[in-house]
C-alpha cells in the first residue's frame, strides 16, 4: 500500500500526485496538519510530501518521483533513457527546487499563508524565471524534451498557481500554452485553487 502524506495546496505534493495518477498507481492520501511528531519521525525536516511504500519511507518530491518511475514506470518516457535528455530533465528538476521555489512558490507562500523568511524579491525572481521559460517554450513544446517528462510535472503546479502569489502569467503566452498541454495529458489531475478549498 502506497501512502502519500501532504497537503492539497502544496505544489511539491501535487507533482507526486500527478505522477501517481499517470502511472495509474493506487494510493492513500493522508492530510498533514503542521509539523506533527509523526511527520518529524518520517522526515526530520518537517516537510511534505512524504511517501510510504510498504517499509520504504521517502521525503523530497523530486526524489519520490525518481523512485516511483524507477520502481513502477520502467522505461517510461517521463524519465528518458537517453543521457542528454535525462540531463535536461535533471536541470529542470534543479530549477524546480531552486528558482521556481524561490520565485513563484515563495511569492505564493507569502500571499496565501503569510509565511515569513521568504525572499523579499520573490515576485521579481518569478518574472525573471518566467521570461526564460517563456522564451524556451517558444522553441519546444515541453521543458526538457519534445515530449512530457518529470521536468514538466515538477514545474507545473507552482507555475500554474503563480497568480495566487500575485505573479500574472498574461505576458507569458508560451507558458500558458504549455500549461494547457500538461493539463491535456492522459490522467492529469488538477491542483486545487486556494479559493476553491476555502469556499468548500
C-alpha positions in Angstrom: 0.0 0.0 0.0 1.4 3.4 -1.0 0.6 6.3 1.3 1.3 9.9 0.4 1.4 12.4 3.2 0.9 16.1 2.3 -1.5 19.0 1.9 -3.7 19.6 -1.2 -2.3 23.1 -1.8 1.3 22.1 -1.9 2.8 22.1 -5.4 5.5 19.7 -4.2 2.8 17.3 -3.2 0.8 17.9 -6.4 3.8 16.8 -8.6 3.8 13.4 -6.8 0.0 13.1 -7.1 0.3 13.8 -10.8 2.9 11.1 -11.3 1.0 8.6 -9.2 -2.1 9.2 -11.4 -0.1 9.0 -14.7 1.5 5.7 -13.5 -2.0 4.5 -12.6 -1.0 3.7 -9.1 -3.5 3.3 -6.3 -2.5 5.2 -3.1 -4.0 6.6 0.1 -3.7 10.3 0.8 -3.1 11.5 4.3 -3.5 15.2 5.0 -0.7 16.6 7.2 -1.5 19.4 9.6 1.7 21.1 10.7 5.0 19.6 11.9 3.5 16.8 13.8 5.6 14.2 15.7 4.6 11.6 13.1 5.8 13.8 10.2 9.0 14.6 12.0 9.6 10.9 12.5 9.3 10.3 8.8 11.1 13.5 7.7 13.1 15.4 10.4 13.0 18.5 8.1 9.2 18.5 8.7 8.4 18.9 5.0 5.9 17.3 2.8 5.4 15.2 0.7 6.5 12.0 2.4 5.8 8.7 0.7 5.5 5.3 2.3 5.6 2.2 0.2 5.4 -0.7 2.5 8.6 -0.4 4.6 10.1 2.3 2.4 9.8 5.9 3.6 10.9 8.7 1.3 10.9 12.5 1.5 11.5 15.2 -1.1 9.2 15.4 -4.1 11.8 15.1 -6.8 13.4 12.1 -5.0 10.0 10.5 -4.7 9.3 10.9 -8.4 12.6 9.3 -9.3 11.7 6.4 -7.0 8.2 5.9 -8.4 9.5 6.0 -12.0 12.3 3.5 -11.3 10.1 1.1 -9.4 6.8 1.3 -11.2 7.4 3.1 -14.5 10.3 1.2 -16.0 11.3 2.7 -19.4 8.6 5.4 -19.0 9.4 8.4 -21.3 8.8 10.6 -18.3 12.4 9.8 -17.3 14.3 9.4 -20.5 17.0 6.8 -21.0 19.0 9.0 -23.4 21.8 10.6 -21.3 21.3 14.1 -22.9 17.5 14.1 -22.4 18.0 12.7 -18.9 20.4 15.6 -18.1 17.9 18.1 -19.4 15.3 16.6 -17.1 17.6 16.9 -14.1 18.4 20.5 -15.0 14.7 21.4 -14.7 14.3 19.4 -11.5 17.0 21.5 -10.1 15.2 24.7 -11.3 12.0 23.4 -9.7 13.9 23.1 -6.4 15.7 26.4 -6.8 14.5 29.2 -8.9 10.9 28.0 -9.0 10.8 27.5 -5.3 12.5 30.9 -4.5 10.3 32.8 -7.0 6.7 32.0 -7.7 6.3 29.4 -5.0 7.8 31.8 -2.4 5.5 34.6 -3.5 2.5 32.3 -3.2 3.7 31.2 0.3 3.6 34.8 1.4 0.3 35.7 -0.2 -1.6 32.6 0.9 0.0 31.6 4.1 1.7 34.8 5.4 5.0 32.9 5.5 8.0 34.8 6.9 11.6 34.4 5.8 10.7 34.1 2.1 12.8 36.1 -0.4 11.7 39.7 -0.4 12.2 39.8 -4.2 10.2 36.6 -4.9 7.9 38.2 -7.5 10.9 39.7 -9.3 12.6 36.3 -9.3 9.4 34.7 -10.6 9.2 37.1 -13.6 12.9 36.6 -14.3 12.4 32.8 -14.4 9.2 33.0 -16.4 10.8 35.2 -19.0 13.4 32.5 -19.5 10.8 29.7 -19.6 8.6 31.6 -22.0 11.4 32.0 -24.5 12.4 28.4 -24.0 8.9 27.2 -24.6 8.6 29.2 -27.8 11.1 26.8 -29.3 9.8 23.5 -28.0 6.5 22.1 -26.6 7.9 20.8 -23.2 10.6 21.8 -20.9 13.3 19.1 -21.2 12.5 17.4 -24.5 9.9 17.4 -27.3 7.7 15.2 -25.1 6.4 15.5 -21.5 8.8 14.4 -18.7 9.2 14.7 -15.0 10.5 18.1 -15.6 7.1 19.3 -16.7 5.4 17.6 -13.8 7.8 19.2 -11.3 7.4 22.7 -12.7 3.7 22.7 -13.4 1.9 23.4 -10.1 3.8 26.5 -8.9 3.8 27.9 -12.4 0.1 27.4 -12.8 -0.7 28.8 -9.4 1.7 31.8 -9.7 -1.3 34.2 -9.8 -2.1 33.2 -6.3 1.2 34.9 -5.3 0.5 38.0 -7.3 2.5 36.9 -10.3 0.5 37.2 -13.5 1.1 34.9 -16.5 -0.6 37.1 -19.0 2.7 38.2 -20.6 3.9 34.7 -21.0 1.8 33.1 -23.8 4.1 30.2 -24.4 4.0 29.3 -20.7 0.2 29.4 -20.8 0.1 27.2 -23.9 2.5 24.7 -22.1 0.2 24.6 -19.1 -2.7 23.7 -21.3 -0.6 20.9 -22.9 0.2 19.5 -19.5 -3.5 19.7 -18.5 -4.5 17.8 -21.6 -2.2 14.8 -20.8 -4.0 11.5 -20.0 -4.6 11.0 -16.3 -3.8 14.6 -15.4 -5.1 15.7 -12.0 -5.8 19.3 -11.3 -4.2 21.1 -8.3 -6.9 23.0 -6.5 -7.1 26.7 -6.2 -6.9 28.0 -2.6 -10.1 30.0 -3.1 -11.9 26.8 -4.1 -10.8 24.9 -0.9 -11.6 27.8 1.3 -15.2 28.0 -0.2 -15.8 24.3 0.3 
